[in-house]
């Protein structure tokens, strides 16, 4: 990770194919594009790869989450159960829909704990947004069971887990909708892009209309389309989809390389008495974009993170203090720092954002270090990295 490390001739050829027609938009201009439909090709390929009936590509992973929640009917005053360890986009999407993010505890999978999800469900709960953080899976079968039993919609954010599986089934395909990101630093990239997958044809119809101003895409040309719903412009361009097509063909090779490097590092650290590893409900399904491990205490984890950086071991994230991925630094959400959310603020639905209480999550994240697995490490670089890590963590 990320896919830009293996950007090459294949991506350039796909982009050149689009430029040859001169049609950069995914809809319309049928004659001029001369049969080139990169977005459609990518959607077909993604659906096949992920084992979903439908895939729709859009402008970003953020757009994918926003669209999926909107299409599932999340709106003003609804509650959406979310983890405190995620990317800010998930919370942004919930808030912009006028809904209330309800934070539930994670466990040592670094994802939502099934018991915590069930405990957080109220009569106002509309959806659970499971986030498969750092390339691996939540206890997704258990959480899906909770949602089914309690009549709550399950949406998955698999932005960091493209190619990951649980018992052979792709992450992102356990709920009513699954969301992916293909931004510049994801496992496969479109430079900017995202996707929503679903097995529900009616939901797919809503998704593809919502991302294009509500067009139903049933007319002979765009001017003949009807607008059954109000939408936004979350379209992907043909240039971005072209890059994604080439990257998707490389995904197996990317995953193989990540898993091999992660295995070397984990095996080399396994005997250290202070180091334990993230719980993986299905180790074989880990996409291996990160190696996530725990130190015994927060103080030791903080010290280790600093020492690893000093030793030249880059790419080690101490998420507990991170501005984008953990709730402790999200003051802008707690303050509802947006003039367009004043009505929601006045309604009082979001007062609890000032009182997020997740002590189990804090205890776990305070001890956690996650190291990015790069694709272009040589065997010598990998061996040197392991040697330096062992010296710090022993």
C-alpha positions as CSV (number, residue, x, y, z in Angstrom):
1,X,0.0,0.0,0.0
2,X,-0.6,2.4,-1.7
3,X,-1.2,1.6,-5.3
4,X,0.6,4.7,-6.6
5,X,3.8,2.8,-5.7
6,X,3.2,0.5,-8.7
7,X,1.9,3.2,-11.1
8,X,3.3,2.5,-14.6
9,X,2.6,1.9,-18.3
10,X,-0.7,0.1,-17.7
11,X,-2.3,3.2,-16.1
12,X,-0.8,5.5,-18.8
13,X,-2.3,3.3,-21.5
14,X,-5.8,3.4,-20.0
15,X,-5.6,7.2,-19.6
16,X,-4.3,7.7,-23.1
17,X,-7.3,5.6,-24.4
18,X,-9.7,8.1,-22.8
19,X,-7.7,11.1,-24.2
20,X,-7.8,9.6,-27.7
21,X,-11.6,10.0,-27.7
22,X,-11.6,13.3,-25.8
23,X,-14.6,12.4,-23.8
24,X,-13.7,12.7,-20.1
25,X,-17.2,12.6,-18.6
26,X,-18.7,9.3,-17.7
27,X,-22.2,10.0,-19.1
28,X,-23.4,11.1,-22.6
29,X,-21.4,12.0,-25.7
30,X,-22.0,8.4,-27.0
31,X,-20.9,8.8,-30.5
32,X,-17.8,10.8,-29.7
33,X,-16.5,8.4,-27.1
34,X,-16.2,5.6,-29.8
35,X,-17.2,2.8,-27.4
36,X,-15.0,3.8,-24.5
37,X,-16.9,3.5,-21.2
38,X,-14.2,3.3,-18.5
39,X,-16.5,3.9,-15.6
40,X,-18.9,1.2,-16.7
41,X,-16.0,-1.2,-17.2
42,X,-14.7,-0.5,-13.8
43,X,-18.1,-1.1,-12.2
44,X,-18.5,-4.4,-13.9
45,X,-15.0,-5.5,-12.9
46,X,-15.5,-4.4,-9.3
47,X,-18.8,-6.2,-9.0
48,X,-17.2,-9.3,-10.3
49,X,-14.1,-9.1,-8.1
50,X,-16.1,-8.3,-4.9
51,X,-18.9,-10.8,-5.5
52,X,-21.6,-8.1,-5.5
53,X,-24.6,-7.8,-7.9
54,X,-24.0,-4.1,-8.4
55,X,-21.2,-1.6,-8.1
56,X,-21.3,2.1,-8.7
57,X,-18.1,4.3,-8.9
58,X,-18.2,7.8,-7.7
59,X,-15.9,10.7,-6.9
60,X,-14.5,9.6,-3.6
61,X,-14.8,7.3,-0.6
62,X,-16.5,10.2,1.3
63,X,-19.0,10.5,-1.5
64,X,-19.6,6.7,-1.3
65,X,-20.4,6.8,2.4
66,X,-22.6,9.9,2.1
67,X,-24.5,8.3,-0.8
68,X,-24.9,4.9,0.8
69,X,-26.3,6.3,4.0
70,X,-28.6,8.7,2.1
71,X,-29.8,5.9,-0.2
72,X,-30.5,3.7,2.9
73,X,-32.8,6.5,4.2
74,X,-30.6,8.0,6.9
75,X,-31.8,11.5,7.6
76,X,-32.5,14.2,10.2
77,X,-32.5,13.0,13.8
78,X,-31.7,9.4,12.9
79,X,-28.9,7.8,14.9
80,X,-26.0,6.0,13.2
81,X,-23.7,3.9,15.3
82,X,-20.1,4.6,14.5
83,X,-16.6,3.7,15.9
84,X,-14.4,6.3,17.6
85,X,-11.5,5.0,15.4
86,X,-12.2,5.8,11.8
87,X,-11.6,8.5,9.2
88,X,-13.3,11.8,9.7
89,X,-15.3,11.3,6.5
90,X,-17.7,8.8,8.2
91,X,-18.6,11.4,10.8
92,X,-18.9,14.2,8.2
93,X,-21.3,12.1,6.2
94,X,-23.5,11.4,9.2
95,X,-23.6,15.0,10.3
96,X,-24.3,16.4,6.8
97,X,-27.3,14.2,6.6
98,X,-28.6,15.7,9.8
99,X,-28.2,12.5,11.6
100,X,-26.6,11.8,15.0
101,X,-23.3,9.8,15.3
102,X,-23.5,7.5,18.3
103,X,-20.0,6.2,19.3
104,X,-19.7,2.6,20.4
105,X,-16.6,0.9,21.7
106,X,-14.1,-0.9,19.6
107,X,-12.3,-4.1,20.7
108,X,-8.8,-5.5,19.8
109,X,-9.8,-6.0,16.2
110,X,-9.6,-2.1,16.2
111,X,-13.2,-2.2,14.9
112,X,-16.6,-2.0,16.5
113,X,-17.3,-4.6,19.2
114,X,-20.5,-6.5,18.5
115,X,-21.7,-6.3,22.1
116,X,-21.1,-2.5,22.1
117,X,-23.1,-2.2,18.9
118,X,-26.1,-4.0,20.4
119,X,-25.9,-1.9,23.6
120,X,-25.9,1.3,21.6
121,X,-29.1,0.5,19.6
122,X,-32.1,2.7,20.5
123,X,-35.5,3.2,18.9
124,X,-33.9,6.1,16.9
125,X,-31.1,3.9,15.4
126,X,-31.3,3.8,11.6
127,X,-27.9,2.3,10.7
128,X,-24.7,0.8,12.0
129,X,-21.6,2.0,10.0
130,X,-18.9,-0.6,10.4
131,X,-15.4,0.6,9.5
132,X,-12.8,-2.1,8.6
133,X,-9.8,-0.2,9.8
134,X,-6.2,-0.6,8.6
135,X,-6.9,-3.3,6.1
136,X,-8.5,-5.9,8.3
137,X,-12.0,-6.9,9.4
138,X,-14.4,-6.2,12.2
139,X,-16.3,-9.2,13.7
140,X,-18.5,-8.6,10.8
141,X,-20.6,-11.8,10.9
142,X,-21.5,-11.1,14.5
143,X,-22.3,-7.5,13.8
144,X,-24.4,-8.4,10.8
145,X,-26.3,-10.8,13.0
146,X,-27.0,-8.1,15.6
147,X,-28.3,-5.8,12.8
148,X,-30.5,-8.4,11.3
149,X,-32.0,-9.4,14.7
150,X,-32.6,-5.8,15.7
151,X,-33.9,-4.6,12.3
152,X,-31.1,-2.0,11.8
153,X,-29.4,-1.3,8.4
154,X,-25.8,-2.3,8.1
155,X,-23.5,-0.2,6.0
156,X,-19.7,-1.1,5.7
157,X,-16.9,1.3,5.1
158,X,-14.1,-0.8,3.6
159,X,-12.1,2.2,2.4
160,X,-8.9,0.8,3.9
161,X,-9.7,-2.8,3.2
162,X,-10.0,-3.3,-0.6
163,X,-9.2,-7.0,-1.3
164,X,-9.7,-8.1,2.3
165,X,-12.2,-10.9,3.1
166,X,-13.9,-12.7,5.9
167,X,-14.2,-16.5,5.3
168,X,-13.8,-15.9,1.6
169,X,-16.4,-13.2,1.3
170,X,-15.3,-9.6,0.5
171,X,-15.5,-7.0,3.2
172,X,-18.1,-4.5,2.1
173,X,-20.5,-7.2,1.0
174,X,-22.1,-8.2,4.3
175,X,-24.4,-5.3,4.7
176,X,-27.0,-3.5,2.6
177,X,-24.3,-1.4,1.1
178,X,-20.5,-1.4,1.1
179,X,-18.2,1.6,0.5
180,X,-14.7,1.8,-0.9
181,X,-12.1,4.6,-1.4
182,X,-9.7,4.8,-4.3
183,X,-7.9,8.0,-3.3
184,X,-4.2,8.5,-3.9
185,X,-3.0,6.6,-0.8
186,X,-5.3,3.6,-0.9
187,X,-4.4,0.0,-1.8
188,X,-5.6,0.6,-5.3
189,X,-6.1,4.1,-6.5
190,X,-8.0,6.1,-9.1
191,X,-6.1,9.2,-7.8
192,X,-9.6,10.2,-6.5
193,X,-12.5,7.9,-6.5
194,X,-14.8,5.6,-4.6
195,X,-17.5,3.0,-5.0
196,X,-20.7,1.7,-3.5
197,X,-21.6,-1.9,-3.9
198,X,-24.9,-3.6,-3.1
199,X,-27.0,-6.7,-4.0
200,X,-30.2,-4.6,-3.8
201,X,-31.2,-3.4,-7.3
202,X,-33.5,-0.7,-5.9
203,X,-30.7,0.7,-3.7
204,X,-28.4,0.7,-6.7
205,X,-30.9,2.7,-8.7
206,X,-31.0,5.3,-5.9
207,X,-27.2,5.4,-5.6
208,X,-26.5,5.9,-9.3
209,X,-29.1,8.6,-9.5
210,X,-28.1,10.4,-6.3
211,X,-24.5,10.8,-7.5
212,X,-25.6,12.6,-10.7
213,X,-28.1,15.2,-9.6
214,X,-31.0,12.7,-9.5
215,X,-30.8,11.6,-13.2
216,X,-32.5,8.2,-13.7
217,X,-30.2,7.6,-16.7
218,X,-33.1,6.0,-18.6
219,X,-33.4,8.6,-21.4
220,X,-31.9,8.3,-24.8
221,X,-29.7,11.3,-23.9
222,X,-29.1,13.3,-20.7
223,X,-31.7,15.8,-21.7
224,X,-34.4,13.1,-21.7
225,X,-33.6,11.7,-18.3
226,X,-36.1,12.2,-15.5
227,X,-35.2,13.2,-11.9
228,X,-37.0,10.9,-9.5
229,X,-34.9,12.1,-6.5
230,X,-32.8,15.1,-5.5
231,X,-29.1,14.4,-5.9
232,X,-25.7,15.9,-5.9
233,X,-22.7,15.8,-8.2
234,X,-20.5,12.9,-7.0
235,X,-19.5,11.7,-10.5
236,X,-16.2,10.1,-11.2
237,X,-14.4,11.1,-14.4
238,X,-13.4,8.7,-17.1
239,X,-9.7,9.6,-16.5
240,X,-10.0,8.5,-12.9
241,X,-11.9,5.4,-13.8
242,X,-9.3,4.5,-16.4
243,X,-6.5,4.6,-13.7
244,X,-8.7,2.4,-11.5
245,X,-9.1,-0.2,-14.2
246,X,-5.4,-0.7,-14.5
247,X,-5.0,-0.7,-10.7
248,X,-7.7,-3.3,-10.2
249,X,-5.8,-5.7,-12.5
250,X,-2.8,-5.3,-10.2
251,X,-4.7,-5.9,-6.9
252,X,-3.7,-9.5,-6.5
253,X,-0.1,-8.7,-6.9
254,X,-0.3,-5.8,-4.5
255,X,-2.0,-8.0,-1.9
256,X,0.6,-10.8,-2.3
257,X,3.4,-8.4,-1.8
258,X,1.8,-6.8,1.2
259,X,1.1,-10.1,2.9
260,X,4.6,-11.4,2.3
261,X,6.2,-8.3,3.8
262,X,3.8,-8.2,6.8
263,X,4.5,-11.9,7.5
264,X,8.2,-11.3,7.6
265,X,7.8,-8.5,10.1
266,X,5.2,-10.2,12.3
267,X,7.2,-13.4,12.5
268,X,10.3,-11.4,13.4
269,X,8.5,-9.6,16.2
270,X,6.5,-12.5,17.5
271,X,8.9,-13.5,20.2
272,X,9.3,-10.1,21.8
273,X,7.7,-10.2,25.3
274,X,6.3,-6.6,25.1
275,X,4.6,-7.0,21.7
276,X,1.1,-8.5,21.0
277,X,-0.8,-8.2,17.8
278,X,-4.2,-7.0,16.6
279,X,-7.0,-9.7,16.8
280,X,-7.9,-10.9,13.3
281,X,-11.2,-12.8,13.1
282,X,-9.9,-14.4,9.8
283,X,-6.1,-13.9,9.4
284,X,-6.2,-15.3,5.9
285,X,-8.5,-12.4,4.9
286,X,-6.3,-9.6,6.1
287,X,-5.2,-7.3,3.2
288,X,-2.0,-6.6,5.1
289,X,-2.0,-2.9,4.4
290,X,-0.8,-2.4,8.0
291,X,0.9,-4.4,10.7
292,X,-0.9,-3.4,13.9
293,X,0.5,-4.2,17.3
294,X,0.1,-3.3,21.0
295,X,2.5,-2.4,23.8
296,X,1.6,-3.1,27.4
297,X,0.9,0.5,28.4
298,X,0.1,3.9,26.8
299,X,3.4,5.3,28.1
300,X,5.4,2.4,26.4
301,X,3.5,2.8,23.2
302,X,4.2,6.6,23.1
303,X,7.8,6.1,23.8
304,X,8.1,3.3,21.2
305,X,6.5,5.4,18.5
306,X,9.0,8.2,19.1
307,X,11.9,5.8,19.2
308,X,10.9,4.0,16.0
309,X,10.8,7.3,14.2
310,X,14.2,8.3,15.6
311,X,15.6,4.9,14.4
312,X,14.4,5.6,10.9
313,X,11.4,3.2,10.9
314,X,9.0,5.4,9.0
315,X,5.2,4.9,8.5
316,X,4.4,4.0,12.2
317,X,1.2,5.7,13.2
318,X,0.2,6.4,16.8
319,X,-3.5,6.9,16.1
320,X,-4.4,7.9,19.6
321,X,-3.1,11.4,19.0
322,X,-4.0,11.6,15.3
323,X,-6.1,14.5,14.0
324,X,-8.0,12.6,11.3
325,X,-8.6,9.2,12.7
326,X,-9.5,9.3,16.4
327,X,-12.2,11.1,18.3
328,X,-9.9,12.8,20.9
329,X,-8.8,15.4,18.3
330,X,-12.2,16.1,16.7
331,X,-13.1,19.3,18.3
332,X,-14.6,20.7,15.1
333,X,-17.2,18.0,15.3
334,X,-17.9,18.6,18.9
335,X,-18.3,22.3,18.2
336,X,-20.4,21.7,15.1
337,X,-18.0,24.2,13.4
338,X,-20.2,24.7,10.3
339,X,-22.7,27.5,9.7
340,X,-25.0,25.1,7.7
341,X,-25.4,22.8,10.7
342,X,-26.8,25.5,13.0
343,X,-30.3,24.2,12.7
344,X,-29.1,20.7,13.8
345,X,-27.2,22.3,16.7
346,X,-30.3,24.2,17.8
347,X,-32.3,21.0,17.8
348,X,-30.1,19.6,20.5
349,X,-29.7,16.2,18.9
350,X,-25.9,16.4,19.0
351,X,-25.2,17.6,22.5
352,X,-23.7,14.2,23.4
353,X,-20.8,14.9,21.0
354,X,-19.2,16.9,23.8
355,X,-19.5,13.8,26.1
356,X,-18.0,10.9,24.0
357,X,-17.2,8.3,26.6
358,X,-15.4,5.2,25.2
359,X,-12.9,4.2,27.9
360,X,-12.3,0.7,26.4
361,X,-11.4,2.2,23.0
362,X,-9.1,4.8,24.7
363,X,-7.3,2.0,26.6
364,X,-6.8,0.0,23.4
365,X,-5.8,2.9,21.1
366,X,-3.4,4.3,23.7
367,X,-1.4,1.1,23.4
368,X,-1.6,0.7,19.6
369,X,1.0,1.3,16.9
370,X,0.1,0.6,13.2
371,X,2.8,0.4,10.6
372,X,2.1,1.0,6.9
373,X,3.3,-1.9,4.7
374,X,4.9,-0.4,1.6
375,X,5.0,-2.2,-1.7
376,X,8.5,-1.3,-2.9
377,X,10.6,-2.5,0.0
378,X,13.6,-4.6,-1.1
379,X,14.5,-7.7,1.0
380,X,17.5,-5.8,2.4
381,X,15.2,-2.9,3.4
382,X,12.8,-5.2,5.0
383,X,15.5,-7.0,7.0
384,X,17.0,-3.6,8.1
385,X,13.5,-2.4,9.2
386,X,13.0,-5.6,11.2
387,X,16.3,-5.2,12.9
388,X,15.6,-1.6,13.9
389,X,12.1,-2.5,15.2
390,X,13.5,-5.4,17.3
391,X,16.1,-3.1,18.8
392,X,13.4,-0.6,19.8
393,X,10.7,-3.0,20.9
394,X,12.8,-5.7,22.7
